């Protein structure tokens, strides 16, 4: 099981990777609040997806978030490291995503 700090760092690395691809950000017009629940640690992170990256990442839940992700700590680290495919993790239930259909399609383009 990964630590809370490792999960925070993984989310920050993911945000950096997203912002490193400005062409993708232009193609995907997505500005939504985000909440990420690390299921096995019982912690939450919140932020915003804007301009093709994650901004204002902080601790805590946002019950009204437009995009809600649920993932175990080790799976989060594997996703960010590129060792776990997002689509197959989602299809197998290792990652849960609660969002509108249009948001899901746009989010998929960013990943």
TORKOL-4160 file (C-alpha; in steps of 0.2 Angstrom, whole numbers, padded with zeros to 4 digits, m for minus):
111
<pt num="1" X="0000" Y="0000" Z="0000"/>
<pt num="2" X="0007" Y="0017" Z="m0005"/>
<pt num="3" X="0007" Y="0032" Z="0007"/>
<pt num="4" X="m0003" Y="0048" Z="0006"/>
<pt num="5" X="0012" Y="0057" Z="0002"/>
<pt num="6" X="0016" Y="0045" Z="m0013"/>
<pt num="7" X="m0002" Y="0048" Z="m0019"/>
<pt num="8" X="0000" Y="0067" Z="m0018"/>
<pt num="9" X="0016" Y="0066" Z="m0028"/>
<pt num="10" X="0009" Y="0055" Z="m0041"/>
<pt num="11" X="m0006" Y="0067" Z="m0044"/>
<pt num="12" X="0006" Y="0081" Z="m0045"/>
<pt num="13" X="0017" Y="0071" Z="m0058"/>
<pt num="14" X="0001" Y="0067" Z="m0067"/>
<pt num="15" X="m0004" Y="0086" Z="m0068"/>
<pt num="16" X="0014" Y="0090" Z="m0074"/>
<pt num="17" X="0013" Y="0077" Z="m0088"/>
<pt num="18" X="m0004" Y="0084" Z="m0093"/>
<pt num="19" X="0002" Y="0102" Z="m0094"/>
<pt num="20" X="0017" Y="0097" Z="m0104"/>
<pt num="21" X="0006" Y="0093" Z="m0119"/>
<pt num="22" X="m0002" Y="0110" Z="m0123"/>
<pt num="23" X="m0009" Y="0103" Z="m0140"/>
<pt num="24" X="m0020" Y="0091" Z="m0130"/>
<pt num="25" X="m0026" Y="0105" Z="m0119"/>
<pt num="26" X="m0032" Y="0115" Z="m0133"/>
<pt num="27" X="m0041" Y="0101" Z="m0141"/>
<pt num="28" X="m0050" Y="0096" Z="m0125"/>
<pt num="29" X="m0060" Y="0110" Z="m0118"/>
<pt num="30" X="m0063" Y="0104" Z="m0100"/>
<pt num="31" X="m0065" Y="0115" Z="m0085"/>
<pt num="32" X="m0072" Y="0104" Z="m0071"/>
<pt num="33" X="m0070" Y="0102" Z="m0052"/>
<pt num="34" X="m0061" Y="0086" Z="m0047"/>
<pt num="35" X="m0061" Y="0075" Z="m0032"/>
<pt num="36" X="m0050" Y="0059" Z="m0030"/>
<pt num="37" X="m0054" Y="0046" Z="m0017"/>
<pt num="38" X="m0039" Y="0035" Z="m0012"/>
<pt num="39" X="m0050" Y="0021" Z="m0007"/>
<pt num="40" X="m0038" Y="0010" Z="0003"/>
<pt num="41" X="m0031" Y="0025" Z="0013"/>
<pt num="42" X="m0048" Y="0034" Z="0016"/>
<pt num="43" X="m0041" Y="0050" Z="0010"/>
<pt num="44" X="m0047" Y="0063" Z="m0003"/>
<pt num="45" X="m0039" Y="0076" Z="m0014"/>
<pt num="46" X="m0048" Y="0089" Z="m0023"/>
<pt num="47" X="m0043" Y="0102" Z="m0037"/>
<pt num="48" X="m0049" Y="0107" Z="m0054"/>
<pt num="49" X="m0045" Y="0101" Z="m0072"/>
<pt num="50" X="m0043" Y="0117" Z="m0082"/>
<pt num="51" X="m0032" Y="0121" Z="m0097"/>
<pt num="52" X="m0028" Y="0103" Z="m0099"/>
<pt num="53" X="m0020" Y="0100" Z="m0082"/>
<pt num="54" X="m0025" Y="0098" Z="m0064"/>
<pt num="55" X="m0024" Y="0115" Z="m0054"/>
<pt num="56" X="m0026" Y="0119" Z="m0036"/>
<pt num="57" X="m0023" Y="0102" Z="m0030"/>
<pt num="58" X="m0026" Y="0101" Z="m0011"/>
<pt num="59" X="m0031" Y="0088" Z="0003"/>
<pt num="60" X="m0049" Y="0085" Z="0006"/>
<pt num="61" X="m0065" Y="0080" Z="m0002"/>
<pt num="62" X="m0077" Y="0090" Z="m0013"/>
<pt num="63" X="m0094" Y="0082" Z="m0012"/>
<pt num="64" X="m0100" Y="0093" Z="m0026"/>
<pt num="65" X="m0086" Y="0089" Z="m0038"/>
<pt num="66" X="m0091" Y="0087" Z="m0056"/>
<pt num="67" X="m0078" Y="0073" Z="m0059"/>
<pt num="68" X="m0076" Y="0060" Z="m0045"/>
<pt num="69" X="m0062" Y="0047" Z="m0046"/>
<pt num="70" X="m0060" Y="0032" Z="m0034"/>
<pt num="71" X="m0044" Y="0022" Z="m0035"/>
<pt num="72" X="m0033" Y="0012" Z="m0023"/>
<pt num="73" X="m0016" Y="0019" Z="m0019"/>
<pt num="74" X="m0005" Y="0006" Z="m0028"/>
<pt num="75" X="m0016" Y="0007" Z="m0043"/>
<pt num="76" X="m0015" Y="0026" Z="m0044"/>
<pt num="77" X="0004" Y="0025" Z="m0043"/>
<pt num="78" X="0004" Y="0012" Z="m0057"/>
<pt num="79" X="m0008" Y="0022" Z="m0068"/>
<pt num="80" X="0004" Y="0038" Z="m0067"/>
<pt num="81" X="0019" Y="0027" Z="m0070"/>
<pt num="82" X="0011" Y="0020" Z="m0086"/>
<pt num="83" X="0011" Y="0002" Z="m0079"/>
<pt num="84" X="m0008" Y="0001" Z="m0078"/>
<pt num="85" X="m0019" Y="0006" Z="m0093"/>
<pt num="86" X="m0033" Y="0018" Z="m0088"/>
<pt num="87" X="m0046" Y="0010" Z="m0099"/>
<pt num="88" X="m0043" Y="m0008" Z="m0093"/>
<pt num="89" X="m0042" Y="m0002" Z="m0075"/>
<pt num="90" X="m0059" Y="0007" Z="m0077"/>
<pt num="91" X="m0067" Y="m0008" Z="m0086"/>
<pt num="92" X="m0061" Y="m0020" Z="m0072"/>
<pt num="93" X="m0067" Y="m0009" Z="m0058"/>
<pt num="94" X="m0050" Y="m0004" Z="m0052"/>
<pt num="95" X="m0054" Y="0014" Z="m0055"/>
<pt num="96" X="m0071" Y="0022" Z="m0053"/>
<pt num="97" X="m0076" Y="0038" Z="m0062"/>
<pt num="98" X="m0092" Y="0047" Z="m0059"/>
<pt num="99" X="m0095" Y="0061" Z="m0072"/>
<pt num="100" X="m0106" Y="0065" Z="m0086"/>
<pt num="101" X="m0104" Y="0056" Z="m0103"/>
<pt num="102" X="m0097" Y="0071" Z="m0112"/>
<pt num="103" X="m0085" Y="0074" Z="m0098"/>
<pt num="104" X="m0079" Y="0056" Z="m0098"/>
<pt num="105" X="m0076" Y="0057" Z="m0117"/>
<pt num="106" X="m0066" Y="0073" Z="m0115"/>
<pt num="107" X="m0057" Y="0066" Z="m0100"/>
<pt num="108" X="m0052" Y="0050" Z="m0110"/>
<pt num="109" X="m0044" Y="0062" Z="m0123"/>
<pt num="110" X="m0033" Y="0069" Z="m0109"/>
<pt num="111" X="m0027" Y="0052" Z="m0102"/>
